[in-house]
Amino acid sequence: MLVDDQPLLRRSLAMIINDAPGLEVVAETDNGLDAVTIARTIRPDVILMDIRMPHRDGLAATREICAEPLLAPTRVLVLSMFELDDYVYQALLAGASGFLLKDTRPQDLIDAIHRTHQGESLFAPSILTRLIAHYVTAPRLPQPVSVRGLTSRETEVLTLIGRGHSNQEIADQLNIAVKTVKAHITHLLSKTYARDRAQLVIAAYNAALVHPTP
């Protein structure tokens, strides 16, 4: 589902997405208020969400969608023209699985949609470092994700997730198969009650498994 108040941009995004194998735009709207209503009706797999919109902004809409039990499988990927730390931070707090800038290349956008649907978190590389630093210095979440009860291997995987490594990079570093990495991530999500990989990153930093680079 596309949520953006610029008709031309929505049309461009729809053309790119509908041309990609296995993807289809099932709904569009120009404001966050309608986005919540439509999402509850059609339950899209992935929502591309703008931030600045009339009636209800994208952050508020994301927060409501991600808090809706009916929409637990739905993932929100925030798109913005603005590379502002607070927007990224608030998007992640709201439950978004990723944040991309609107100047992202078409193929990278398609890849991001697939990765988001598969449960990966996705943030523009240029903002990931500042995002993590912000999380470490900001007040903790009201209900931080617990990392108690993890095995040593799960703790290793969580640490590498917190450092921003992909599944393949984790597999290479730990000398295990990607399939095994995915199994560990599934266990991590279950044990920590995290919604997705983005919340696992938060958990890694809250548990001091990783620290920001000075």
C-alpha positions as CSV (number, residue, x, y, z in Angstrom):
1,M,0.0,0.0,0.0
2,L,1.3,3.5,-0.9
3,V,0.7,6.4,1.5
4,D,1.9,9.7,0.2
5,D,0.2,13.1,-0.4
6,Q,2.0,13.7,-3.7
7,P,-0.1,12.1,-6.6
8,L,2.8,12.2,-9.0
9,L,5.1,10.4,-6.6
10,R,2.5,7.7,-5.9
11,R,2.0,7.1,-9.6
12,S,5.8,6.8,-10.1
13,L,6.1,4.4,-7.2
14,A,3.1,2.3,-8.4
15,M,4.7,1.9,-11.8
16,I,8.0,0.8,-10.4
17,I,6.4,-1.7,-8.0
18,N,3.8,-3.1,-10.4
19,D,6.5,-3.8,-12.9
20,A,8.5,-5.9,-10.3
21,P,7.8,-9.6,-10.3
22,G,5.7,-10.7,-7.4
23,L,4.8,-7.2,-6.2
24,E,1.5,-5.4,-6.6
25,V,0.1,-2.1,-5.3
26,V,-3.2,-3.0,-3.7
27,A,-4.2,0.4,-2.4
28,E,-3.2,4.1,-2.3
29,T,-4.1,7.0,-0.1
30,D,-2.8,10.5,0.5
31,N,-3.1,10.8,4.3
32,G,-2.4,8.8,7.5
33,L,-5.9,8.8,8.7
34,D,-7.2,6.8,5.7
35,A,-4.1,4.7,5.8
36,V,-5.1,3.2,9.1
37,T,-8.6,2.5,8.0
38,I,-7.6,1.0,4.7
39,A,-4.8,-1.1,6.3
40,R,-7.4,-2.7,8.7
41,T,-9.6,-3.6,5.7
42,I,-7.1,-5.0,3.2
43,R,-4.2,-6.0,5.5
44,P,-1.3,-5.3,3.1
45,D,2.0,-7.1,3.5
46,V,4.1,-3.9,3.3
47,I,3.1,-0.2,3.6
48,L,5.3,2.6,2.1
49,M,4.6,5.5,4.4
50,D,5.4,9.2,3.9
51,I,5.9,11.3,7.0
52,R,4.5,14.8,6.3
53,M,0.8,14.4,5.3
54,P,-2.5,16.1,6.1
55,H,-5.1,14.8,8.6
56,R,-2.6,12.5,10.3
57,D,1.1,12.3,9.7
58,G,2.9,9.1,8.8
59,L,4.5,8.7,12.2
60,A,1.1,8.7,14.0
61,A,-0.3,6.3,11.4
62,T,2.6,4.0,11.7
63,R,2.3,4.0,15.5
64,E,-1.4,3.0,15.2
65,I,-0.9,0.4,12.5
66,C,2.0,-1.3,14.4
67,A,0.0,-1.4,17.6
68,E,-3.0,-3.1,15.9
69,P,-3.0,-6.9,16.7
70,L,-4.9,-7.5,13.5
71,L,-2.0,-6.0,11.5
72,A,0.8,-7.9,13.2
73,P,2.1,-9.3,9.9
74,T,2.0,-5.9,8.2
75,R,5.4,-4.1,7.9
76,V,5.8,-0.4,7.5
77,L,8.7,1.1,5.4
78,V,8.9,4.8,5.9
79,L,9.9,7.0,2.9
80,S,11.0,10.6,3.4
81,M,12.7,13.4,1.6
82,F,14.3,14.4,4.8
83,E,17.4,12.7,6.4
84,L,16.6,14.0,9.9
85,D,17.7,12.0,12.9
86,D,14.6,12.7,14.8
87,Y,12.3,11.4,12.0
88,V,14.3,8.1,11.9
89,Y,14.2,7.8,15.6
90,Q,10.5,8.4,15.9
91,A,9.8,6.1,12.9
92,L,11.6,3.2,14.7
93,L,9.8,4.1,18.0
94,A,6.5,3.9,16.1
95,G,7.3,0.4,14.9
96,A,8.5,1.0,11.4
97,S,10.7,-1.8,10.0
98,G,12.8,0.6,7.9
99,F,13.5,4.1,6.7
100,L,14.5,5.1,3.2
101,L,15.0,8.4,1.5
102,K,12.9,9.2,-1.6
103,D,16.0,9.5,-3.8
104,T,16.6,5.7,-3.3
105,R,17.2,3.9,-6.6
106,P,14.2,1.9,-8.0
107,Q,16.0,-1.4,-7.7
108,D,17.0,-0.6,-4.1
109,L,13.4,0.2,-3.3
110,I,12.2,-3.1,-4.7
111,D,14.9,-4.9,-2.7
112,A,13.9,-3.0,0.4
113,I,10.2,-4.0,0.0
114,H,11.2,-7.7,-0.3
115,R,13.6,-7.5,2.7
116,T,11.0,-5.7,4.8
117,H,8.4,-8.3,4.0
118,Q,10.9,-11.0,5.0
119,G,11.3,-9.4,8.5
120,E,14.5,-7.6,8.0
121,S,15.0,-4.0,9.2
122,L,16.2,-1.6,6.7
123,F,17.7,1.9,7.1
124,A,19.6,4.0,4.7
125,P,23.3,3.4,5.4
126,S,24.0,7.1,5.7
127,I,21.7,7.4,8.8
128,L,22.2,4.0,10.5
129,T,25.2,5.1,12.6
130,R,23.5,8.3,13.9
131,L,20.3,6.4,14.6
132,I,22.1,3.9,16.8
133,A,24.0,6.7,18.6
134,H,20.7,8.5,19.2
135,Y,19.2,5.4,20.7
136,V,22.1,4.9,23.1
137,T,22.0,8.5,24.4
138,A,18.2,8.8,24.4
139,P,16.0,7.6,27.3
140,R,15.3,3.9,27.1
141,L,12.0,2.6,25.7
142,P,9.2,2.3,28.2
143,Q,9.3,-1.5,27.7
144,P,12.8,-2.4,26.5
145,V,13.1,-5.8,24.9
146,S,14.5,-8.4,27.3
147,V,17.6,-10.5,26.3
148,R,17.5,-12.8,29.3
149,G,17.5,-16.5,28.6
150,L,19.5,-16.4,25.3
151,T,22.1,-19.0,24.5
152,S,25.7,-17.9,23.8
153,R,25.2,-18.4,20.1
154,E,22.0,-16.4,20.1
155,T,23.8,-13.6,22.0
156,E,26.5,-13.6,19.3
157,V,23.9,-13.4,16.5
158,L,22.1,-10.6,18.3
159,T,25.4,-8.7,18.8
160,L,26.1,-8.9,15.0
161,I,22.6,-7.8,14.2
162,G,23.1,-4.8,16.5
163,R,26.3,-4.0,14.5
164,G,24.2,-3.9,11.3
165,H,25.4,-7.1,9.7
166,S,23.3,-8.9,7.1
167,N,22.4,-12.6,7.4
168,Q,25.2,-13.5,5.0
169,E,27.8,-11.5,6.9
170,I,26.7,-13.1,10.2
171,A,27.0,-16.5,8.6
172,D,30.4,-15.8,7.3
173,Q,31.7,-14.4,10.5
174,L,30.4,-17.3,12.7
175,N,31.1,-19.9,10.1
176,I,27.6,-21.2,9.9
177,A,24.9,-21.5,7.2
178,V,22.6,-18.6,6.4
179,K,19.7,-21.0,7.1
180,T,21.1,-21.5,10.6
181,V,21.3,-17.7,11.1
182,K,17.7,-17.4,10.1
183,A,16.8,-20.1,12.6
184,H,18.6,-18.2,15.4
185,I,16.8,-15.0,14.4
186,T,13.5,-16.7,14.6
187,H,14.4,-17.9,18.1
188,L,15.5,-14.4,19.1
189,L,12.3,-12.8,17.9
190,S,10.3,-15.4,20.0
191,K,12.4,-15.1,23.1
192,T,12.6,-11.3,23.2
193,Y,9.1,-10.7,21.9
194,A,10.6,-8.3,19.4
195,R,8.4,-7.4,16.4
196,D,11.2,-7.5,13.9
197,R,14.9,-7.1,13.3
198,A,14.7,-3.4,14.0
199,Q,13.6,-4.1,17.6
200,L,16.5,-6.6,17.9
201,V,18.9,-3.8,17.1
202,I,17.4,-1.8,19.9
203,A,17.7,-4.8,22.2
204,A,21.3,-5.3,21.4
205,Y,22.1,-1.7,22.3
206,N,19.9,-1.6,25.4
207,A,21.6,-4.7,26.6
208,A,25.1,-3.1,26.0
209,L,26.1,-5.9,23.7
210,V,27.2,-3.3,21.2
211,H,28.3,0.3,21.6
212,P,28.3,3.3,19.2
213,T,31.6,4.1,17.5
214,P,33.0,7.3,18.9
